[in-house]
Amino acid sequence: MNVLLIGSGGREHAIAWKLRQSPRLTDLFVAPGNGGTAALATNVDLPVPRTTAPEAEVDRYLDAAVAKAKELRADLVFVAPDDPLAWGLVDRLEAAGIAAFGPNQAAAQLEASKSWAKDLMRRHGIPHTPTLVFDDHEAAREYVRAAKAQLVVKADGPAVGKGAIVTSSTEEALAAIDELAKLGRSGRRLTVEERVFAREVSGHAFSDGKTVRPMPLSCDHKAVFDGNRGPNTGGMGVYSPPWWASENLQDEIAARILEPLARAMAAEGRPFRGIIYPGVFVNENGIQVFECNARFGDPEAQALLVRLESDLLDVVWAAVNARLHEAELRWTARPSVCVVLASGGYPDSYRTGLPITGIEDVDPEVRVFHAGTRRLEDGSLVTSGGRVLNVVATGSDLEDARRRAYENLERIRFEGMHFRRDIALRSGE
């Protein structure tokens, strides 16, 4: 089976690594890929446009992606990033007779519009955080000035993991409105919520529109600095499973959130085929969805896929063909820890083109998934993005996995390399 994987980050490297293990796989292509996927697949020069790209540029990209899938004789296209899903790439592929894994544009609305998703949850009785919606930024500012609580201000549309700003003062909330307004289409509509103090957990699941198969729970560290300080990023590290979770938390999230979401989408004529990924608050008041995504998280995918013992291609193909109930889905009990190595200055300005060394010195059982990397003509590896590498280890317990990840990442070097030192550290929660 020929597979074309769309995307270029650490998530896509992890997906490519897992797909490569399938005996059903013939050729694997990644568009555009990175320095890591180049060792597993054929990288294709088809960069995904930025989130704020003009509609004409997006349309050209969608046409080019379909043409490339035809040229490569792809039997399946795995659409991993959120933007191409929201733009309707799956719809274009299916219209051309090409099987695609991921929700169509109507179902991807679950992530493409935070206000739409929260309204869906309200209508179908799915527990979620209360949300106010503002199309008028001045009205949002008036609400912020009068509010008594700390607030979270979000862009309604996709923003590469940087569309939610947690604030602790009126001044910060007003500044957040101004910042999100710079996102163009994604920031035209804003949502505002009262800040909730709770643990957060990611509840991924495969879905074929009818059947939902949950994955292990994971916990993402968004803030750039230790102790959850500083601005939110696309993610600085993940551990799975959460050490603090009750025995029945995964079953509760499946029964009260994941399965009802799939039923709600089907009931509204938007059957969801792909990966549902709600972010869930857990505290003394129970569970609440604070956001919902329509694809693998990044870096959650990296921490989850090293725990998957089944054939990912089999699972994905079953979901595409509405036979997910038949798929074998096994996970190792060994916990995993993923630590992101980022460029100095990320998530703001940072340098690229910096040489990377030491990856070859990492233990064989520890995975290094590339995100912002590029291979030069001489074969050397350099940085090309904000999040550069993901070091992922499993262990006999969470502390063992954490120790292995941190011991190995110390062998890797590039100028300005930054990482959090408290990923999966219990005292740092």
LINCORQUI-V285289 format. One record per residue. N is the residue number from 1. RES is the residue in three letters. PHI is phi in radians with two decimals (none if undefined). OMEGA is omega in degrees with one decimal (999 if undefined). Layout:
[[N | RES | PHI | OMEGA] [N | RES | PHI | OMEGA]]
This chain:
[[1 | MET | none | 176.0] [2 | ASN | -1.55 | -176.9] [3 | VAL | -2.17 | 172.0] [4 | LEU | -1.91 | 179.8] [5 | LEU | -1.85 | -179.3] [6 | ILE | -1.65 | 175.6] [7 | GLY | 2.41 | -173.6] [8 | SER | -2.51 | -172.2] [9 | GLY | -1.75 | 176.9] [10 | GLY | -1.10 | 176.0] [11 | ARG | -0.99 | -177.5] [12 | GLU | -1.20 | 176.0] [13 | HIS | -1.10 | 179.2] [14 | ALA | -1.12 | 178.0] [15 | ILE | -1.10 | 179.6] [16 | ALA | -1.06 | 178.7] [17 | TRP | -1.03 | -178.4] [18 | LYS | -1.29 | 177.8] [19 | LEU | -1.09 | -178.3] [20 | ARG | -1.06 | -180.0] [21 | GLN | -1.36 | -175.7] [22 | SER | -1.38 | 175.2] [23 | PRO | -1.19 | 179.5] [24 | ARG | -1.42 | -175.3] [25 | LEU | -1.38 | 174.3] [26 | THR | -1.73 | 177.8] [27 | ASP | -2.10 | 178.9] [28 | LEU | -2.15 | 178.0] [29 | PHE | -2.14 | 178.2] [30 | VAL | -2.22 | -177.3] [31 | ALA | -2.12 | 4.1] [32 | PRO | -1.64 | -179.1] [33 | GLY | 1.31 | 179.7] [34 | ASN | -2.65 | -177.7] [35 | GLY | -1.11 | 178.6] [36 | GLY | -1.48 | -179.5] [37 | THR | -1.14 | -179.6] [38 | ALA | -1.07 | 179.6] [39 | ALA | -1.47 | -176.5] [40 | LEU | -1.98 | -169.2] [41 | ALA | -2.65 | 173.2] [42 | THR | -1.69 | 176.4] [43 | ASN | -1.28 | -177.9] [44 | VAL | -2.03 | -177.2] [45 | ASP | -1.34 | 179.7] [46 | LEU | -2.54 | -176.6] [47 | PRO | -1.16 | 176.2] [48 | VAL | -1.34 | 179.1] [49 | PRO | -1.06 | 177.1] [50 | ARG | -1.15 | -177.0] [51 | THR | -0.98 | -175.6] [52 | THR | -1.61 | -177.3] [53 | ALA | -1.07 | 176.4] [54 | PRO | -1.05 | -176.4] [55 | GLU | -1.03 | 179.9] [56 | ALA | -1.12 | 177.8] [57 | GLU | -1.17 | 177.0] [58 | VAL | -1.07 | -178.8] [59 | ASP | -1.09 | 177.4] [60 | ARG | -1.10 | 178.1] [61 | TYR | -1.09 | -179.6] [62 | LEU | -1.05 | 177.8] [63 | ASP | -1.10 | -178.9] [64 | ALA | -1.16 | 179.8] [65 | ALA | -1.14 | 178.1] [66 | VAL | -1.14 | 179.1] [67 | ALA | -1.08 | 179.4] [68 | LYS | -1.16 | 177.6] [69 | ALA | -1.06 | 177.1] [70 | LYS | -1.15 | -179.1] [71 | GLU | -1.04 | -177.9] [72 | LEU | -1.48 | -177.6] [73 | ARG | 0.96 | -178.3] [74 | ALA | -1.22 | 173.6] [75 | ASP | -1.43 | -178.6] [76 | LEU | -2.63 | 172.0] [77 | VAL | -2.00 | 177.8] [78 | PHE | -1.71 | -178.8] [79 | VAL | -1.62 | -172.7] [80 | ALA | -1.59 | -175.4] [81 | PRO | -1.40 | -176.8] [82 | ASP | -1.26 | -175.6] [83 | ASP | -1.06 | 179.2] [84 | PRO | -1.05 | 175.4] [85 | LEU | -1.17 | -179.7] [86 | ALA | -1.12 | 180.0] [87 | TRP | -1.35 | 177.9] [88 | GLY | 1.66 | 179.3] [89 | LEU | -1.10 | 179.1] [90 | VAL | -1.07 | 178.3] [91 | ASP | -1.04 | -178.9] [92 | ARG | -1.10 | -179.1] [93 | LEU | -1.12 | -178.8] [94 | GLU | -1.14 | 177.2] [95 | ALA | -1.12 | 178.4] [96 | ALA | -1.57 | 178.4] [97 | GLY | 1.42 | -178.7] [98 | ILE | -1.91 | 179.5] [99 | ALA | -1.16 | -178.1] [100 | ALA | -2.40 | 175.8] [101 | PHE | -1.80 | -178.3] [102 | GLY | 2.46 | 179.6] [103 | PRO | -1.21 | 172.6] [104 | ASN | -1.28 | -173.5] [105 | GLN | -1.08 | -179.5] [106 | ALA | -1.12 | -179.2] [107 | ALA | -1.33 | 178.9] [108 | ALA | -1.18 | 175.1] [109 | GLN | -1.02 | 177.7] [110 | LEU | -0.98 | 175.8] [111 | GLU | -1.85 | -173.8] [112 | ALA | -1.16 | 177.2] [113 | SER | -2.41 | 179.5] [114 | LYS | -1.11 | -179.6] [115 | SER | -1.18 | 178.4] [116 | TRP | -1.11 | -178.7] [117 | ALA | -1.10 | -179.8] [118 | LYS | -1.15 | 178.3] [119 | ASP | -1.17 | 174.8] [120 | LEU | -1.03 | -179.5] [121 | MET | -1.13 | 177.3] [122 | ARG | -1.09 | -177.8] [123 | ARG | -1.12 | -174.2] [124 | HIS | -1.90 | 172.7] [125 | GLY | 1.18 | 178.4] [126 | ILE | -1.65 | -174.8] [127 | PRO | -1.07 | -177.3] [128 | HIS | -2.69 | 178.2] [129 | THR | -1.33 | 177.5] [130 | PRO | -1.06 | -173.2] [131 | THR | -2.40 | 171.1] [132 | LEU | -1.81 | -175.4] [133 | VAL | -2.03 | -178.6] [134 | PHE | -2.28 | 170.1] [135 | ASP | -1.59 | 179.1] [136 | ASP | -1.85 | -177.0] [137 | HIS | -1.14 | 178.6] [138 | GLU | -1.21 | 175.3] [139 | ALA | -1.12 | 176.5] [140 | ALA | -1.12 | 178.9] [141 | ARG | -1.13 | 178.6] [142 | GLU | -1.09 | 178.7] [143 | TYR | -1.11 | -178.8] [144 | VAL | -1.06 | -178.6] [145 | ARG | -1.11 | -177.8] [146 | ALA | -1.59 | -174.2] [147 | ALA | -1.21 | 178.7] [148 | LYS | -1.73 | -174.9] [149 | ALA | -1.71 | 169.0] [150 | GLN | -1.23 | -169.8] [151 | LEU | -2.21 | 169.3] [152 | VAL | -2.05 | -178.9] [153 | VAL | -1.88 | -174.5] [154 | LYS | -2.29 | 167.3] [155 | ALA | -1.31 | -177.7] [156 | ASP | -1.19 | -175.6] [157 | GLY | -1.71 | -179.3] [158 | PRO | -1.06 | -178.7] [159 | ALA | -2.59 | 175.7] [160 | VAL | 0.93 | 177.7] [161 | GLY | 1.35 | -175.7] [162 | LYS | -2.12 | -175.3] [163 | GLY | -1.65 | 178.7] [164 | ALA | -2.08 | -179.2] [165 | ILE | -2.09 | 178.9] [166 | VAL | -1.50 | -176.0] [167 | THR | -2.13 | 179.3] [168 | SER | -2.20 | 179.5] [169 | SER | -2.66 | 177.2] [170 | THR | -1.05 | -178.4] [171 | GLU | -1.09 | 179.5] [172 | GLU | -1.15 | -179.7] [173 | ALA | -1.16 | 177.3] [174 | LEU | -1.14 | 177.6] [175 | ALA | -1.14 | 178.3] [176 | ALA | -1.11 | 177.7] [177 | ILE | -1.03 | 179.4] [178 | ASP | -1.10 | -178.8] [179 | GLU | -1.17 | -177.7] [180 | LEU | -1.24 | 177.1] [181 | ALA | -1.10 | -179.7] [182 | LYS | -1.30 | -175.9] [183 | LEU | -1.41 | 179.0] [184 | GLY | 1.27 | -176.6] [185 | ARG | -0.94 | -175.8] [186 | SER | -1.13 | -176.3] [187 | GLY | -1.82 | 179.0] [188 | ARG | -1.14 | 175.0] [189 | ARG | -1.81 | 179.4] [190 | LEU | -2.07 | 170.1] [191 | THR | -2.07 | -179.7] [192 | VAL | -2.28 | 179.7] [193 | GLU | -2.29 | 170.6] [194 | GLU | -1.23 | -178.4] [195 | ARG | -1.16 | 179.5] [196 | VAL | -1.90 | 177.2] [197 | PHE | -1.73 | -174.2] [198 | ALA | -2.81 | 170.5] [199 | ARG | -1.28 | 178.6] [200 | GLU | -2.05 | 178.2] [201 | VAL | -2.47 | 178.2] [202 | SER | -1.76 | -175.6] [203 | GLY | -2.01 | -178.1] [204 | HIS | -1.21 | 173.7] [205 | ALA | -2.75 | 168.2] [206 | PHE | -1.42 | 178.1] [207 | SER | -2.51 | 174.4] [208 | ASP | -1.99 | -178.7] [209 | GLY | 1.77 | 178.1] [210 | LYS | -2.22 | -178.6] [211 | THR | -1.57 | 176.4] [212 | VAL | -2.11 | 179.2] [213 | ARG | -2.13 | -176.6] [214 | PRO | -1.14 | 171.2] [215 | MET | -1.75 | 174.5] [216 | PRO | -1.04 | 177.1] [217 | LEU | -1.26 | 177.3] [218 | SER | -2.51 | -179.7] [219 | CYS | -2.26 | -176.3] [220 | ASP | -1.81 | 174.2] [221 | HIS | -1.83 | -174.1] [222 | LYS | -1.51 | -173.4] [223 | ALA | -1.15 | -171.9] [224 | VAL | -1.33 | -174.6] [225 | PHE | -2.00 | 177.9] [226 | ASP | -0.94 | 179.3] [227 | GLY | 1.27 | 180.0] [228 | ASN | 1.02 | 177.8] [229 | ARG | -1.82 | 177.3] [230 | GLY | 1.57 | -176.7] [231 | PRO | -1.19 | 174.4] [232 | ASN | -1.21 | 178.4] [233 | THR | -2.16 | 172.2] [234 | GLY | -1.24 | 179.7] [235 | GLY | 2.34 | -177.5] [236 | MET | -1.87 | 178.5] [237 | GLY | 2.89 | -175.8] [238 | VAL | -2.58 | 167.6] [239 | TYR | -2.34 | -178.0] [240 | SER | -2.61 | -2.3] [241 | PRO | -1.51 | 177.6] [242 | PRO | -1.19 | -178.3] [243 | TRP | -1.16 | -172.5] [244 | TRP | -1.59 | -171.9] [245 | ALA | -1.27 | 174.0] [246 | SER | -1.25 | -177.2] [247 | GLU | -1.05 | -173.7] [248 | ASN | -1.75 | -175.6] [249 | LEU | -1.08 | -179.0] [250 | GLN | -1.08 | 178.9] [251 | ASP | -1.14 | 180.0] [252 | GLU | -1.16 | 178.3] [253 | ILE | -1.12 | 178.1] [254 | ALA | -1.12 | -174.1] [255 | ALA | -1.31 | -173.2] [256 | ARG | -1.77 | -176.4] [257 | ILE | -2.19 | -172.3] [258 | LEU | -1.13 | -178.8] [259 | GLU | -1.16 | 175.4] [260 | PRO | -1.09 | 177.0] [261 | LEU | -1.08 | 179.3] [262 | ALA | -1.09 | 178.5] [263 | ARG | -1.14 | -179.4] [264 | ALA | -1.12 | 179.6] [265 | MET | -1.11 | 178.6] [266 | ALA | -1.13 | -178.4] [267 | ALA | -1.11 | -179.0] [268 | GLU | -1.69 | 176.4] [269 | GLY | 1.30 | 180.0] [270 | ARG | -2.25 | -177.4] [271 | PRO | -0.96 | -172.8] [272 | PHE | -1.70 | 176.5] [273 | ARG | -2.07 | -177.5] [274 | GLY | 2.66 | -179.2] [275 | ILE | -2.07 | 172.8] [276 | ILE | -1.58 | -176.7] [277 | TYR | -2.46 | 174.6] [278 | PRO | -1.43 | 167.6] [279 | GLY | -1.59 | -169.8] [280 | VAL | -2.17 | 169.6] [281 | PHE | -1.46 | 176.8] [282 | VAL | -2.28 | 174.7] [283 | ASN | -2.62 | -176.0] [284 | GLU | -1.13 | 178.8] [285 | ASN | -1.56 | 178.8] [286 | GLY | 1.86 | -177.5] [287 | ILE | -2.00 | 178.3] [288 | GLN | -2.53 | 173.9] [289 | VAL | -1.36 | 175.4] [290 | PHE | -1.82 | 173.1] [291 | GLU | -2.81 | 178.1] [292 | CYS | -2.38 | -178.4] [293 | ASN | -2.02 | -172.1] [294 | ALA | -2.06 | -177.5] [295 | ARG | -2.92 | 174.2] [296 | PHE | -1.04 | 170.2] [297 | GLY | -1.24 | 177.1] [298 | ASP | -2.38 | 26.8] [299 | PRO | -1.81 | 178.2] [300 | GLU | -1.00 | -179.3] [301 | ALA | -0.99 | -177.6] [302 | GLN | -1.12 | -179.4] [303 | ALA | -1.29 | -178.5] [304 | LEU | -1.42 | -173.4] [305 | LEU | -1.20 | 174.7] [306 | VAL | -1.25 | 178.2] [307 | ARG | -1.67 | -178.5] [308 | LEU | -1.38 | 179.3] [309 | GLU | -1.65 | -179.4] [310 | SER | -1.40 | 178.7] [311 | ASP | -1.37 | -178.1] [312 | LEU | -1.06 | -179.1] [313 | LEU | -1.11 | 176.6] [314 | ASP | -1.08 | -178.0] [315 | VAL | -1.13 | -178.5] [316 | VAL | -1.12 | -179.7] [317 | TRP | -1.12 | 176.8] [318 | ALA | -1.12 | 179.4] [319 | ALA | -1.14 | 179.5] [320 | VAL | -1.06 | -176.0] [321 | ASN | -1.76 | 176.3] [322 | ALA | 1.00 | 178.2] [323 | ARG | -2.23 | -176.5] [324 | LEU | -1.08 | 179.8] [325 | HIS | -1.10 | -179.3] [326 | GLU | -1.56 | -172.1] [327 | ALA | -1.33 | 173.2] [328 | GLU | -1.42 | -178.4] [329 | LEU | -2.37 | -178.6] [330 | ARG | -2.11 | -179.5] [331 | TRP | -2.23 | 175.3] [332 | THR | -1.24 | 176.6] [333 | ALA | -1.37 | -178.2] [334 | ARG | -1.23 | 178.2] [335 | PRO | -1.15 | 179.1] [336 | SER | -2.30 | 175.7] [337 | VAL | -2.36 | 177.5] [338 | CYS | -2.07 | 177.0] [339 | VAL | -2.05 | -179.1] [340 | VAL | -1.55 | 172.1] [341 | LEU | -1.75 | -172.9] [342 | ALA | -2.01 | 174.9] [343 | SER | -1.23 | 175.3] [344 | GLY | -1.02 | -178.4] [345 | GLY | 1.76 | 177.5] [346 | TYR | -1.07 | 11.9] [347 | PRO | -1.59 | 176.2] [348 | ASP | -1.61 | -176.1] [349 | SER | -1.30 | -179.2] [350 | TYR | -2.72 | 178.6] [351 | ARG | -1.54 | 173.8] [352 | THR | -2.22 | -179.8] [353 | GLY | 1.38 | -178.2] [354 | LEU | -1.54 | -178.2] [355 | PRO | -1.09 | 178.4] [356 | ILE | -2.00 | 178.0] [357 | THR | -2.30 | 171.0] [358 | GLY | 1.67 | -179.1] [359 | ILE | -1.07 | -179.0] [360 | GLU | -1.20 | -179.3] [361 | ASP | -1.60 | -179.0] [362 | VAL | -1.30 | 179.7] [363 | ASP | -0.99 | -175.9] [364 | PRO | -1.02 | -176.6] [365 | GLU | -1.46 | 177.5] [366 | VAL | -1.72 | -176.9] [367 | ARG | -1.66 | 172.1] [368 | VAL | -2.07 | 179.6] [369 | PHE | -1.68 | -178.5] [370 | HIS | -1.43 | 174.5] [371 | ALA | -2.17 | 179.5] [372 | GLY | -1.67 | 178.3] [373 | THR | -2.29 | 178.6] [374 | ARG | -2.59 | 175.7] [375 | ARG | -1.59 | 174.2] [376 | LEU | -1.47 | -177.3] [377 | GLU | -1.06 | 179.6] [378 | ASP | -1.46 | 177.8] [379 | GLY | 1.59 | -179.9] [380 | SER | -1.29 | -174.3] [381 | LEU | -1.93 | 178.2] [382 | VAL | -2.31 | 178.0] [383 | THR | -1.31 | 178.6] [384 | SER | -2.51 | -178.5] [385 | GLY | -2.81 | -179.1] [386 | GLY | -1.34 | 172.4] [387 | ARG | -1.60 | -168.1] [388 | VAL | -1.74 | -175.7] [389 | LEU | -2.43 | 174.8] [390 | ASN | -2.20 | 177.8] [391 | VAL | -1.75 | -172.2] [392 | VAL | -2.19 | 179.1] [393 | ALA | -2.29 | 169.8] [394 | THR | -1.92 | -179.1] [395 | GLY | -2.74 | 179.4] [396 | SER | -1.15 | 171.9] [397 | ASP | -2.57 | -174.5] [398 | LEU | -1.11 | 179.9] [399 | GLU | -1.13 | 177.3] [400 | ASP | -1.14 | 178.3] [401 | ALA | -1.10 | 179.9] [402 | ARG | -1.11 | 179.7] [403 | ARG | -1.04 | -178.9] [404 | ARG | -1.11 | -179.6] [405 | ALA | -1.07 | -176.4] [406 | TYR | -1.26 | 176.8] [407 | GLU | -1.07 | -176.0] [408 | ASN | -1.37 | -178.5] [409 | LEU | -1.17 | 178.9] [410 | GLU | -1.16 | 179.9] [411 | ARG | -1.49 | -177.2] [412 | ILE | -1.71 | -177.3] [413 | ARG | -2.43 | 159.1] [414 | PHE | -2.71 | -173.8] [415 | GLU | -1.03 | 177.2] [416 | GLY | 1.41 | -176.2] [417 | MET | -0.94 | -178.6] [418 | HIS | -2.18 | 174.4] [419 | PHE | -2.66 | 174.6] [420 | ARG | -1.36 | -178.3] [421 | ARG | -1.77 | -175.6] [422 | ASP | -2.09 | 177.4] [423 | ILE | -1.13 | 179.1] [424 | ALA | 1.15 | 177.6] [425 | LEU | -1.48 | -173.8] [426 | ARG | -1.07 | -178.1] [427 | SER | -1.22 | -179.2] [428 | GLY | -1.58 | -177.7] [429 | GLU | -1.34 | 999]]
